[in-house]
Amino acid sequence: MENQQLLSNRVGILATMHQKERVIAPLLEQELGIKVIVPHDFNTDVFGTFTREVKRPVTQIAAARLKAEKALESTGETLAIASEGSFVPHPSFPFIYSNREIIILLDKVNNLEIIGEEFSLETNFNYQVVENLEEVNDFAKKVGFPEHGIVIRFEQTAQKQTEIIKGIITEEKLLEAVNYAWNNSPDSKVYLETDMRALYNPTRMKNIEKATYDLVRKFNSQCPKCAEPGFTITKNIKGLPCAICYLPTPLTRSVISQCKKCHFIQEQLFPEGKDFADPAQCTYCNP
């Protein structure tokens, strides 16, 4: 049976409240034949919010899995999709933020779990303390406002607690919100942040779409031994030899793929099509 037939014409519940169906649904419907449905009033904020009112209780993948499981529980269906994003300093360039998007497909009928992923430096994730309108305008321009939304955070004088204003996507609303914050904050410290919810952040939405493409690609990758979907790379092995000195470099020499069902393992040498590394990437030739 071809992979697509496992999902064709089945209902897939997409666990979202932030319009991720705009990029996820067309791909899954076209490529996998799934009829994607978003449940009414499904609250994903209970699994964590970018504005930190609710801390994510588990890892990124576990959070996506919890969303999908909750969607199945609340609807009684057997196929669910959910995604989860994170924004952290890049492991190699700590002064640059990166966006990691995870999308998970859970199929209880066929006992499948497939995870798509996109790791990207394409993000406008940012924040800044502002004390005047010039700083507000500079921040707004830098993060791509008004196409990208802004969040305002400040300490409320009367309630003595943090107040958050989300979903700001017009200049009028931004001016109104910052003036309100300045007038109600004891020290006039107002924090601007990018609104990282998908419906207010087209850059993040593109990365979610890329993660969905990766999900489709992985689903269509069959195990050579048992034909189970999701035969994907589980390990990268470094050591591609230098073209001059032949010593191992930090570049990938081979990749290991493993089947979750039958545990068949396969190694692929030189996955990027190169037998040797550029000497510029060699720590011996180019220390």
N, C-alpha and C positions, 0 to 999 in steps of 0.2 A: 504494500500500500504506500503510495506517495505521501510525503509529509503533509502536503496541503489538505489531503482528504481527511486527515485527523481532525481538522478544525473547520472545514468548509461547511458553511450554512449554520454554524453553531452561534449561539449568543455569547458574546464576551462582555462581561461587566467591567467597565473602566472606572476605577476608584479615583475620582477627581472632583474637585469643586472649583477649579481654576482654569477651566476651558481647555485643558490639554487635549481634549478630543479633536480640536482643530487640526493638530498635526499627527496625532496618533491614529485616529479612526480611519482616515482615508488610506493610509499605508496598510493597516491590518486588514481592511476590507478588500483592498485590491490585491495584495500579495498573498494573504492567507485565507481569504474567503470568510472572515469572521464578521458577524453582524454586531457592531459595537454599540453598547447602550450605556449611558451614564445614569446611575441611580439618582432619584430625586432626593434632595436634601442630605446627600452623603457628606459628612463632616470629616475632612482629612486633617483639620487643625488639631484634633486630639492626639495626633501622632507627632506633633511638633510644629512650630512656626518659625519663619525666618526672623521675625521681630522679637523672638525670645520670650514671649509671654508663656508659651508652652515649650519646655525643653524636650527634644527628641529623646525618648527613653532608651532607645537601642541603636544599633549600628544602622548605616544608611540602607544596606540591603535588607536587614531585618525589618526596618520600618516599611519599606516597599512591600515586603512579604505580608506584614501585618495588615496593611491597607487592603491587599488583595484577598486575604483570608476573611477580613471583616465584610468585604463586598460580597463574597460567596455566602457568608453566614446570613447576611441581611436579605439576600435575594433568593436563596435556595438554588442558584445556578451552579454550574460545575467548571466554568471557565472565567478567569478574571485577569485583568491587567492593572498594574499600578506602577507609578514612578516616584522617584525621590531624588532631590538634588542637594548638592553641598558646594560650599565655596570656601576654599582653604588656600593658604600660600602654596605656590608650586614647590614640589620637593627639591628641585634643582635651582630654582630662582625664588627664594623666599620673599622677595619684595614685590613679586607679581602674583596676583590672585588667579586661581584656576577654578573651573566649574566641572564637577563630575556629576553626570546624570546617569541614573540607573533606571531601567524599566524591566519589570518582571512579568512573565506570563505563567500563570498557574493553571494547569489542566488536571482536574481531579479524576476525569474519566480514564485518561492515559497515563496518569501518575507522572506528569511532566512539570519541570520547572526550568524555564529558559530565561536568562538574564542578558539584556542588551546594555551596552555601556558607551558613553562618550566622555572623554576627558579632554577639555579644551581650555585654551588661554583666551578664547573669545568670550569675554564677560565684561559687563560694566559695573560689577560689584564694587561699591565704594561707600564711604561715609565721611562726614566732616562736621565740625562745630562751626556754626556761623553766627556772626555778631552784627552783620549789616546786610543790606540788600545787594550790595556789590558781590559779597561772598556767596549769597544765595544764587544769584544769576550765574556766577562763575561755575558753581557746582552743578547747577541745572544744565548748563551748556556741556560740561564735561561728561555727564552721564547720559546724554541723548534725550533729555526732557523736551517736549512732552510725550514723545513716542514711548519713552520709558518712564514709568511712574516713580514717584518719590514718596518716602515716608518721613514724617517729622516726629521726633521724640524729645520730650522735655519733662522736667520735674514740676509737677503742678503745685503751686503755692498753697492753695486752700486744702486740698486733699493730702498733700505731702506724699504723693506717689507719682510714679511715671505715667505720663499720658502719651498715647501714640495715635497719630493721625495717618491713616493709610490711603492708598489708592489716589494720590494726588496726580492728576493728569492734565490740568489746565493752569495757565498762568494766573488767572483770577483766584483759583482755589489755593495755589501755592502762596500767593501774597497774603491772602486772608489767613491761612494757617500759620505762617511764620509770625505775622503780627499778633495773632492770638497767643502763640507760644511765648513770644517775648513779653507780652503784657501779663502773662500768668506764671512766669518762671521767676523764682526769687533771685537768681543770679544772672538771668537773661541768657543762660547757656542753652542753645537750641541745637539739636543734632539732626542733620539731614542724612538720610540713607537712601540707597536705591531700593525700590520695591521689587524684590526678587520673586514674587509670585508670578507664575507663568503668564497669566492673562495681562499683566502690566509690564512684561519684560520680553519684547520680541527677540532679543539676543539669546536669552535663556530658552525660549520656545524653539529656536532653531537647533539648539543642542539637544533638546528632548526629541526632536524629529530625527536627528542623527543617531541617537541612541535607539530609536525605534527601527531604523534601517539596520542597525547592528543586531537587534533582536530577530528581525526577519532573516537576516543572513545566517545567524546561528541556528535558527529553527530549521532552515533548509539544508544544514550541514549534517549529513547522516554518518553514523558510525559504520566504518567499512566492514565490521564483523556482524553486527546485529541490526543495522539500519535504524537505530534509535535516533531521533532528532537531537540536535544540540551537541554534536561532536565538535568541540571547540578547544582552543589552546588553553592549557592550564598552567604552563610554565615556559618561561623564556630562558635559554641557556646562553650566557655571554661567552665571548672568546673568539669572535671572527678574526682570523689571522691578518696581520698587517701585510700589505702588498710588497713592502720592502724588506722588513726584518723577519717576517713570519711569526712574530710573537703575538700572543692573544691580546685583543683589544676589548674595550667595554661594550662593543657592538654585539648584536645577537648573532650567534653561530647557528643555533637550531631552536626549534620550538617543540614542545611536547603537547599532544592532544590526548584527551582521555574521555571515554564514554562513561556517563554516570550510571548507566544500567548494567552493562556487562564488564565494565572496567578495562576494556581493551585500550592499550596505550600505543601510540604511534609517534615516532620522532621524524621531523622534517628538517633536513639540513638546508642551510642558506635560504631561509624563507623570503628574503627580500631580493633573491636572484643574483646575489653577489658572493663570489667565492673568497674575496679578499676585501679588507677594509682600506679606505683611503688613509695614507700615512698621517694625514692631519688629525685623524682620530686616534692615533697610536700614542700611548703615554711614554713610550721609549723613544720613538723618532721625534715626537713633538711634545716634550715634557712641559 
